[in-house]
């Protein structure tokens, strides 16, 4: 039987619309079962805390449990790869952060390409680091410190929680842009590094503001500058590094990612809910306690941030010939 042309076109249009209708229905029903929220680092750190805050909000507002799964190892690469290999259905998500951008260049052989294989969902917060030193160093401003370091090449030790960490590459970027030569001393974590900094075993460090602020307030460490483009609300009297080293900027950031082929409708639904979370006054206050500034980005804007950070830290890693531990 031959269908009239008008009836045939109407039927063809209906068939073509079926995938879009089913996708929309799928996203409206999402989530219909618990969601894994992968944290590629050990419990207890800032990444884990942020994951649990966001996970609790999503659980309460989307009607399904967002279950935190910690899978540390290889500088976030093990947990990240687990999400890359997961089904792109919105039921396995990743807390992404600065190490993902650094690792793209730091590691020669990864089984994934972060920018290609992880879809950006939402930016959560960014946070400054702070350039601190043992008070025995005779410098009270960044220009004074640069002059002292240039007069004493390789006599100052700069600590970090490990090779290739954000703290490390931020220090390396400072060394490159300020033209100073210091000896890098890697530790296994930030706590022991701060302990030795306070004791004078090392002289300089770029820790997160939230982990060092009490030592700064107590006078046990001297803060010279914050690393972000603008001053920190936690340390409003401390200038930025960029005021003295033009173009310098470094910050940590956290967000949410998903396997690359995750449906756009699910990505948009998660983005909308996370941005609503970030607009909540209580949540904003809680994140501010962690030293964070709300990002609340669209998926595309968050993707641009990741690409820009990957390029920036890639230049530092290559120039300083950095290698993972």
PLY file of the C-alpha trace (Angstrom):
ply
format ascii 1.0
element vertex 325
property float x
property float y
property float z
element edge 324
property int vertex1
property int vertex2
end_header
0.00 0.00 0.00
1.32 3.38 -0.99
0.80 6.14 1.61
-0.25 9.63 0.52
2.73 12.01 0.60
1.36 14.14 3.47
0.65 11.07 5.63
4.10 9.63 4.84
5.90 12.85 5.84
3.89 13.07 9.06
4.78 9.47 9.93
8.47 10.03 9.11
8.58 13.11 11.33
6.99 11.18 14.19
9.56 8.40 13.92
12.44 10.92 13.81
11.13 12.56 16.98
11.08 9.33 18.97
14.76 9.39 20.10
14.43 13.00 21.30
11.23 12.18 23.19
12.78 9.14 24.85
15.90 11.13 25.79
13.77 13.86 27.35
11.73 11.28 29.28
14.94 9.59 30.42
16.39 12.86 31.71
13.14 13.72 33.51
13.22 10.35 35.27
16.91 10.71 36.15
18.05 9.64 38.64
15.94 6.54 39.18
18.59 4.70 41.23
21.63 5.60 43.37
24.48 7.53 41.72
28.18 6.93 42.37
30.15 10.13 42.99
33.82 9.23 42.54
36.44 11.05 44.61
39.87 10.13 43.18
41.63 10.98 46.45
41.64 9.65 50.01
38.88 10.58 52.50
39.23 13.64 54.69
40.76 16.17 52.31
39.14 19.20 50.69
38.05 17.22 47.62
36.30 14.66 49.79
34.61 17.31 51.94
33.29 19.14 48.88
32.05 15.89 47.35
30.09 15.06 50.49
28.54 18.54 50.68
27.46 18.43 47.04
26.43 14.77 47.27
24.18 15.46 50.24
22.48 18.34 48.42
21.92 16.28 45.28
20.57 13.36 47.34
18.06 15.63 49.08
16.92 17.47 45.93
16.98 14.74 43.28
15.44 11.96 45.36
18.21 9.35 45.05
21.36 8.70 47.04
24.60 10.12 45.63
27.07 7.67 47.14
30.65 8.86 47.68
33.29 6.40 46.52
36.93 7.20 47.33
39.40 5.65 44.91
42.81 7.27 45.45
46.04 6.52 43.63
48.38 7.80 40.92
47.60 11.46 41.64
43.82 11.09 40.91
44.39 9.03 37.73
42.98 5.73 39.04
39.64 7.17 40.09
39.45 9.33 36.96
40.02 6.36 34.66
37.28 4.41 36.46
34.81 7.15 35.50
36.14 7.38 31.95
35.44 3.64 31.55
32.00 3.80 33.20
28.72 3.71 31.29
27.81 7.26 30.16
24.37 7.18 31.75
24.76 9.74 34.56
25.12 7.12 37.29
28.90 7.46 37.68
30.21 10.98 38.19
33.62 12.44 39.05
34.75 15.23 41.34
37.32 16.93 39.14
40.00 19.31 40.35
43.29 21.02 39.49
45.36 17.79 39.52
43.38 16.54 36.51
44.64 19.51 34.48
48.22 19.13 35.73
48.36 15.35 35.20
47.52 15.70 31.50
51.14 16.77 30.94
52.84 15.44 34.07
52.19 11.80 33.17
53.67 10.60 29.88
51.37 7.61 29.43
47.77 7.85 30.58
45.07 5.49 29.40
42.74 8.41 28.77
42.71 12.01 27.61
40.99 14.05 30.31
39.65 16.82 28.07
38.46 14.34 25.43
37.05 11.65 27.74
35.38 13.59 30.60
32.40 15.85 29.97
32.39 19.03 32.10
29.17 19.25 34.12
29.54 22.11 36.62
32.16 24.26 38.31
31.85 24.28 42.09
34.48 26.50 43.74
37.94 27.95 43.25
40.34 28.79 46.06
43.61 30.70 46.46
46.97 29.49 47.62
49.14 31.78 49.71
52.86 32.40 49.49
54.16 31.92 53.04
57.57 31.70 54.60
59.31 31.07 57.86
59.66 34.39 59.72
63.45 33.94 59.81
63.62 34.88 56.12
64.50 38.61 56.00
61.80 39.62 53.51
58.41 41.15 54.22
57.20 41.80 50.68
57.35 39.91 47.39
59.90 42.36 45.86
62.11 41.99 48.96
61.84 38.23 48.72
62.72 38.17 45.02
65.77 40.35 45.67
66.88 38.11 48.56
66.37 34.92 46.53
68.34 36.32 43.59
71.17 37.27 45.93
71.12 33.75 47.42
70.51 31.30 44.54
69.61 27.75 45.63
69.99 28.64 49.30
66.23 28.73 49.89
64.18 25.52 50.08
60.61 25.53 48.78
58.35 22.80 50.19
55.35 21.09 48.61
53.08 18.09 49.36
54.71 16.23 46.46
55.98 16.39 42.89
53.41 17.72 40.46
50.94 18.89 43.09
49.21 22.25 42.61
51.40 23.68 45.39
54.51 22.48 43.57
53.62 23.79 40.10
52.48 27.10 41.62
55.92 27.48 43.20
57.61 26.49 39.94
55.57 29.07 38.06
56.66 31.71 40.56
60.30 30.69 40.15
60.03 30.95 36.35
58.20 34.28 36.27
60.21 35.95 39.06
63.54 34.60 37.82
64.63 33.00 41.10
66.26 29.65 41.80
65.13 27.67 44.87
65.49 24.00 45.80
62.25 22.04 45.74
61.69 19.71 48.72
58.73 17.36 48.16
56.83 15.80 51.07
54.22 13.05 51.10
51.48 15.45 52.21
50.90 19.05 53.21
50.91 18.52 56.99
54.56 17.46 57.36
55.63 20.16 54.90
53.93 22.88 56.99
55.46 21.42 60.17
58.97 21.68 58.72
58.23 25.15 57.35
57.25 26.37 60.81
60.39 24.72 62.26
62.61 26.41 59.67
63.75 23.22 57.93
62.38 24.73 54.70
61.79 28.41 54.07
58.96 28.88 51.55
55.70 27.19 50.55
52.52 27.80 48.53
49.84 26.03 50.64
46.08 26.43 50.44
44.92 29.45 52.41
42.55 27.40 54.57
45.34 25.03 55.71
47.77 27.80 56.66
45.63 30.70 57.85
45.77 29.84 61.57
49.58 29.72 61.46
49.57 33.08 59.67
47.27 34.65 62.25
49.40 33.27 65.07
52.57 34.77 63.55
54.19 31.39 63.02
54.24 31.94 59.26
54.57 35.17 57.29
52.17 35.61 54.37
53.56 37.66 51.51
50.82 37.31 48.90
47.88 35.25 47.67
48.10 33.58 44.29
44.72 34.50 42.81
44.07 37.49 40.54
42.16 39.26 43.33
42.63 39.40 47.09
41.18 36.75 49.35
38.34 37.56 51.74
40.13 35.42 54.36
43.27 37.59 54.08
42.00 40.97 52.83
45.17 42.83 53.82
47.50 40.54 51.89
48.29 41.59 48.29
48.34 39.30 45.27
51.51 37.88 43.74
50.41 39.38 40.42
50.77 42.91 41.81
54.54 42.35 41.82
55.00 39.56 39.25
52.74 40.67 36.38
50.62 37.90 34.91
51.09 35.48 37.78
47.95 33.62 38.87
47.35 30.22 40.40
44.28 28.77 42.03
42.78 25.47 42.97
39.33 24.55 41.68
36.75 21.80 41.99
33.88 20.74 39.78
31.81 17.83 38.53
32.49 15.70 35.46
30.90 12.69 33.75
31.86 10.16 31.06
32.07 11.95 27.72
28.93 10.58 26.04
26.60 11.31 28.97
23.34 12.74 27.53
23.25 16.53 27.41
19.86 16.54 29.15
21.37 14.82 32.22
24.40 17.12 32.21
22.09 20.14 32.10
19.89 18.78 34.89
22.91 18.23 37.16
24.35 21.63 36.26
21.08 23.38 37.12
20.82 21.61 40.48
24.44 22.26 41.45
24.15 25.94 40.57
21.03 26.10 42.74
23.07 24.51 45.52
25.81 27.12 45.08
23.24 29.94 45.30
22.00 28.69 48.68
23.14 31.00 51.48
24.02 28.21 53.92
26.00 26.31 51.30
27.86 29.46 50.23
28.83 30.09 53.84
30.02 26.51 54.27
32.16 26.71 51.14
33.53 30.08 52.25
34.73 28.37 55.45
36.84 26.16 53.17
38.37 29.24 51.59
36.41 28.82 48.37
34.79 31.25 45.94
31.71 29.93 44.15
32.18 29.23 40.43
28.62 28.31 39.31
29.64 27.85 35.67
27.78 26.40 32.70
29.17 23.14 31.30
30.79 24.99 28.39
32.36 27.65 30.62
33.66 24.98 32.97
35.10 23.16 29.96
36.95 26.32 28.93
38.37 26.70 32.44
39.66 23.11 32.33
41.24 23.66 28.89
42.89 26.92 29.98
44.26 25.35 33.16
45.56 22.32 31.26
47.44 24.60 28.87
48.82 26.82 31.66
50.16 23.99 33.81
51.37 22.07 30.79
53.77 24.92 30.02
55.11 24.85 33.58
55.49 21.05 33.67
57.39 21.03 30.38
59.58 24.04 31.17
60.60 22.69 34.58
60.80 19.08 33.26
58.62 17.86 36.13
58.03 14.15 36.69
55.60 12.30 38.98
56.96 10.62 42.07
0 1
1 2
2 3
3 4
4 5
5 6
6 7
7 8
8 9
9 10
10 11
11 12
12 13
13 14
14 15
15 16
16 17
17 18
18 19
19 20
20 21
21 22
22 23
23 24
24 25
25 26
26 27
27 28
28 29
29 30
30 31
31 32
32 33
33 34
34 35
35 36
36 37
37 38
38 39
39 40
40 41
41 42
42 43
43 44
44 45
45 46
46 47
47 48
48 49
49 50
50 51
51 52
52 53
53 54
54 55
55 56
56 57
57 58
58 59
59 60
60 61
61 62
62 63
63 64
64 65
65 66
66 67
67 68
68 69
69 70
70 71
71 72
72 73
73 74
74 75
75 76
76 77
77 78
78 79
79 80
80 81
81 82
82 83
83 84
84 85
85 86
86 87
87 88
88 89
89 90
90 91
91 92
92 93
93 94
94 95
95 96
96 97
97 98
98 99
99 100
100 101
101 102
102 103
103 104
104 105
105 106
106 107
107 108
108 109
109 110
110 111
111 112
112 113
113 114
114 115
115 116
116 117
117 118
118 119
119 120
120 121
121 122
122 123
123 124
124 125
125 126
126 127
127 128
128 129
129 130
130 131
131 132
132 133
133 134
134 135
135 136
136 137
137 138
138 139
139 140
140 141
141 142
142 143
143 144
144 145
145 146
146 147
147 148
148 149
149 150
150 151
151 152
152 153
153 154
154 155
155 156
156 157
157 158
158 159
159 160
160 161
161 162
162 163
163 164
164 165
165 166
166 167
167 168
168 169
169 170
170 171
171 172
172 173
173 174
174 175
175 176
176 177
177 178
178 179
179 180
180 181
181 182
182 183
183 184
184 185
185 186
186 187
187 188
188 189
189 190
190 191
191 192
192 193
193 194
194 195
195 196
196 197
197 198
198 199
199 200
200 201
201 202
202 203
203 204
204 205
205 206
206 207
207 208
208 209
209 210
210 211
211 212
212 213
213 214
214 215
215 216
216 217
217 218
218 219
219 220
220 221
221 222
222 223
223 224
224 225
225 226
226 227
227 228
228 229
229 230
230 231
231 232
232 233
233 234
234 235
235 236
236 237
237 238
238 239
239 240
240 241
241 242
242 243
243 244
244 245
245 246
246 247
247 248
248 249
249 250
250 251
251 252
252 253
253 254
254 255
255 256
256 257
257 258
258 259
259 260
260 261
261 262
262 263
263 264
264 265
265 266
266 267
267 268
268 269
269 270
270 271
271 272
272 273
273 274
274 275
275 276
276 277
277 278
278 279
279 280
280 281
281 282
282 283
283 284
284 285
285 286
286 287
287 288
288 289
289 290
290 291
291 292
292 293
293 294
294 295
295 296
296 297
297 298
298 299
299 300
300 301
301 302
302 303
303 304
304 305
305 306
306 307
307 308
308 309
309 310
310 311
311 312
312 313
313 314
314 315
315 316
316 317
317 318
318 319
319 320
320 321
321 322
322 323
323 324
